[in-house]
Amino acid sequence: MARKVTLQRKLGFTALAWFLGCIMFFPIFWMILTSFKTEIDAIASPPLVFFQATWENYQLVLNQSDYLKYFGNSVVIAGGSTILALLVAIPSAWSMAFSPTRHTKDVLMWMLSTKMMPPVGVLVPIYLMLKYLGLLDTRTGLVIIMMLINLPIIIWMLYTYFKEIPSEILEASRMDGAVLWKEIVYVLLPMALPGIASTLLLNLILAWNEAFWTLNLTAANAAPLTAFIASYSSPEGLFWSKLSAASTMAIAPIMVLGWFSQKQLVTGLTFGAVK
């Protein structure tokens, strides 16, 4: 009887998980479906589920815009900001995790509080700073901005991962004569690799999907795929089929990456949860 109840509960949770997953995936599914419709079919009421599919939208998007340029900008901005953020965050999180002071938690809370501030509140000063430094509408400027806005989350995640590593292991490495950089590179990083990998993937996704800063700090030269999507919104209205095709092409690379790395992401997110 108890086994039957346990099985029913397991099936119930599984069904609930599939139901919630389908609800979350439905907007993406509908966007992909719309990308194969004509503009007339896309605005039909009631919405059409069965229709004659066409590749015309993808052909128009590829022919009328420089997709590879936007894609390259996204790769450089997301990848560069992620690498730069890790180079800053790893030693910072190590210091806070293994050499804490009485102000460490205050510093962590202050960093996290910066994420609660509306980005528009600091848009003007950051815009003027980048313009003064000659970094407006450049990949370098966006790499720095993406790194800074995601740095608090990265430090917090790495800090929690590092705290799960027994300090006795690091002390043993020091007893064996390991200097600071060897302690971090050869002891700390291999042990925290799942957490670092999940942090890297999360930051890559956040930087890839960032729209506010990319739309306000770029014009043409450094515009990533988020600006590529926005270009299909015009004063004449929204071209839903072409917009859906552009959006699908923009999210496809990061979705494929997330799909193939989901095991590593889940492993990293649960790293240290069970001792």
SULCORHU-V683773 format. One record per pair of residues at least 24 apart in sequence whose C-alpha atoms are under 10 Angstrom apart, sorted by sequence separation. I is the first residue (numbers start at 1). J is the second residue. If there is no record, write none. Layout:
BEGIN
I & J
I & J
END
This chain:
BEGIN
225 & 249
226 & 250
225 & 250
226 & 251
162 & 188
165 & 191
224 & 250
225 & 251
162 & 189
164 & 191
165 & 192
164 & 192
162 & 191
163 & 192
119 & 149
161 & 191
162 & 192
161 & 192
161 & 193
161 & 194
162 & 195
115 & 149
158 & 192
161 & 195
162 & 196
114 & 149
115 & 150
160 & 195
161 & 196
115 & 151
159 & 195
115 & 152
158 & 195
114 & 152
115 & 153
157 & 195
158 & 196
161 & 199
112 & 151
113 & 152
157 & 196
111 & 151
112 & 152
158 & 198
111 & 152
112 & 153
157 & 198
158 & 199
209 & 250
110 & 152
111 & 153
154 & 196
157 & 199
208 & 250
209 & 251
109 & 152
112 & 155
156 & 199
208 & 251
108 & 152
111 & 155
112 & 156
155 & 199
108 & 153
111 & 156
154 & 199
208 & 253
209 & 254
153 & 199
154 & 200
205 & 251
208 & 254
108 & 155
109 & 156
108 & 156
154 & 202
153 & 202
154 & 203
205 & 254
153 & 203
204 & 254
205 & 255
108 & 159
150 & 202
151 & 203
205 & 257
150 & 203
201 & 254
205 & 258
150 & 204
147 & 203
150 & 206
201 & 257
202 & 258
146 & 203
149 & 206
150 & 207
201 & 258
81 & 139
85 & 143
89 & 147
146 & 204
149 & 207
80 & 139
81 & 140
84 & 143
85 & 144
88 & 147
96 & 155
80 & 140
83 & 143
84 & 144
88 & 148
96 & 156
146 & 206
147 & 207
201 & 261
77 & 138
78 & 139
81 & 142
82 & 143
85 & 146
86 & 147
93 & 154
94 & 155
97 & 158
98 & 159
146 & 207
201 & 262
77 & 139
80 & 142
81 & 143
82 & 144
84 & 146
85 & 147
89 & 151
93 & 155
97 & 159
145 & 207
146 & 208
76 & 139
77 & 140
80 & 143
81 & 144
84 & 147
85 & 148
88 & 151
89 & 152
92 & 155
93 & 156
96 & 159
97 & 160
198 & 261
201 & 264
202 & 265
76 & 140
77 & 141
78 & 142
79 & 143
80 & 144
81 & 145
82 & 146
83 & 147
84 & 148
85 & 149
89 & 153
90 & 154
91 & 155
92 & 156
93 & 157
94 & 158
95 & 159
97 & 161
98 & 162
143 & 207
146 & 210
149 & 213
197 & 261
198 & 262
201 & 265
73 & 138
74 & 139
77 & 142
78 & 143
81 & 146
82 & 147
85 & 150
86 & 151
89 & 154
90 & 155
93 & 158
94 & 159
97 & 162
98 & 163
142 & 207
198 & 263
200 & 265
73 & 139
76 & 142
77 & 143
80 & 146
81 & 147
85 & 151
88 & 154
89 & 155
92 & 158
93 & 159
96 & 162
97 & 163
198 & 264
199 & 265
76 & 143
77 & 144
80 & 147
81 & 148
84 & 151
85 & 152
88 & 155
89 & 156
91 & 158
92 & 159
93 & 160
94 & 161
95 & 162
96 & 163
97 & 164
98 & 165
146 & 213
197 & 264
198 & 265
201 & 268
202 & 269
74 & 142
77 & 145
78 & 146
81 & 149
82 & 150
86 & 154
89 & 157
90 & 158
91 & 159
93 & 161
94 & 162
97 & 165
98 & 166
145 & 213
146 & 214
197 & 265
198 & 266
73 & 142
74 & 143
77 & 146
78 & 147
81 & 150
82 & 151
85 & 154
86 & 155
89 & 158
90 & 159
93 & 162
94 & 163
98 & 167
145 & 214
195 & 264
196 & 265
198 & 267
199 & 268
77 & 147
81 & 151
85 & 155
89 & 159
93 & 163
97 & 167
194 & 264
195 & 265
197 & 267
198 & 268
199 & 269
142 & 213
193 & 264
194 & 265
195 & 266
197 & 268
198 & 269
82 & 154
86 & 158
90 & 162
98 & 170
142 & 214
145 & 217
194 & 266
195 & 267
196 & 268
197 & 269
198 & 270
194 & 267
195 & 268
196 & 269
198 & 271
194 & 268
195 & 269
142 & 217
193 & 268
194 & 269
195 & 270
196 & 271
141 & 217
142 & 218
192 & 268
194 & 270
195 & 271
137 & 214
141 & 218
194 & 271
195 & 272
137 & 215
193 & 271
194 & 272
137 & 216
138 & 217
139 & 218
192 & 271
136 & 216
137 & 217
138 & 218
142 & 222
192 & 272
136 & 217
137 & 218
138 & 219
141 & 222
142 & 223
135 & 217
136 & 218
137 & 219
138 & 220
139 & 221
140 & 222
142 & 224
135 & 218
136 & 219
137 & 220
138 & 221
139 & 222
137 & 221
138 & 222
139 & 223
136 & 221
137 & 222
138 & 223
139 & 224
127 & 213
131 & 217
136 & 222
137 & 223
126 & 213
130 & 217
123 & 212
127 & 216
91 & 181
94 & 184
123 & 213
127 & 217
126 & 217
120 & 212
124 & 216
91 & 184
119 & 212
120 & 213
123 & 216
90 & 184
94 & 188
119 & 213
123 & 217
120 & 216
90 & 188
90 & 189
90 & 196
161 & 268
164 & 271
165 & 272
161 & 269
164 & 272
161 & 270
163 & 272
164 & 273
86 & 196
161 & 271
162 & 272
164 & 274
160 & 271
161 & 272
164 & 275
157 & 269
160 & 272
161 & 273
86 & 199
86 & 200
85 & 200
82 & 199
83 & 200
86 & 203
82 & 200
85 & 203
82 & 201
82 & 202
83 & 203
79 & 200
82 & 203
83 & 204
79 & 201
81 & 203
82 & 204
81 & 204
82 & 205
79 & 203
80 & 204
82 & 206
78 & 203
79 & 204
82 & 207
78 & 204
79 & 205
81 & 207
77 & 204
78 & 205
80 & 207
81 & 208
78 & 206
79 & 207
75 & 204
78 & 207
79 & 208
77 & 207
78 & 208
77 & 208
78 & 209
75 & 207
76 & 208
78 & 210
74 & 207
75 & 208
74 & 208
73 & 208
74 & 209
74 & 210
71 & 208
77 & 214
74 & 214
77 & 222
76 & 222
77 & 223
78 & 224
77 & 224
73 & 221
74 & 222
76 & 224
73 & 222
74 & 223
75 & 224
70 & 220
72 & 222
73 & 223
74 & 224
75 & 225
69 & 220
70 & 221
72 & 223
73 & 224
74 & 225
69 & 221
70 & 222
71 & 223
72 & 224
73 & 225
74 & 226
69 & 222
70 & 223
71 & 224
72 & 225
74 & 227
69 & 223
70 & 224
71 & 225
69 & 224
70 & 225
71 & 226
68 & 224
69 & 225
70 & 226
67 & 224
68 & 225
70 & 227
71 & 228
67 & 225
70 & 228
69 & 228
70 & 229
67 & 228
66 & 228
65 & 228
65 & 231
61 & 228
61 & 232
74 & 250
71 & 249
75 & 253
67 & 246
71 & 250
70 & 250
61 & 242
65 & 246
60 & 242
61 & 243
67 & 249
71 & 253
57 & 240
58 & 241
59 & 242
62 & 245
67 & 250
57 & 241
58 & 242
61 & 245
62 & 246
56 & 241
57 & 242
58 & 243
60 & 245
61 & 246
56 & 242
57 & 243
58 & 244
59 & 245
60 & 246
57 & 244
58 & 245
62 & 249
57 & 245
58 & 246
61 & 249
56 & 245
57 & 246
55 & 245
58 & 248
58 & 249
43 & 239
42 & 239
43 & 240
42 & 240
43 & 241
39 & 238
40 & 239
41 & 240
42 & 241
39 & 239
40 & 240
41 & 241
42 & 242
38 & 239
39 & 240
40 & 241
38 & 240
39 & 241
42 & 244
37 & 240
38 & 241
39 & 242
37 & 241
38 & 242
35 & 240
36 & 241
37 & 242
34 & 240
35 & 241
36 & 242
34 & 241
35 & 242
37 & 244
33 & 241
34 & 242
35 & 243
36 & 244
37 & 245
31 & 240
32 & 241
34 & 243
35 & 244
36 & 245
31 & 241
34 & 244
35 & 245
33 & 244
34 & 245
35 & 246
31 & 243
32 & 244
33 & 245
35 & 247
31 & 244
32 & 245
35 & 248
30 & 244
31 & 245
32 & 246
34 & 248
35 & 249
31 & 246
32 & 247
33 & 248
28 & 244
31 & 247
32 & 248
31 & 248
32 & 249
28 & 247
29 & 248
28 & 248
28 & 251
END
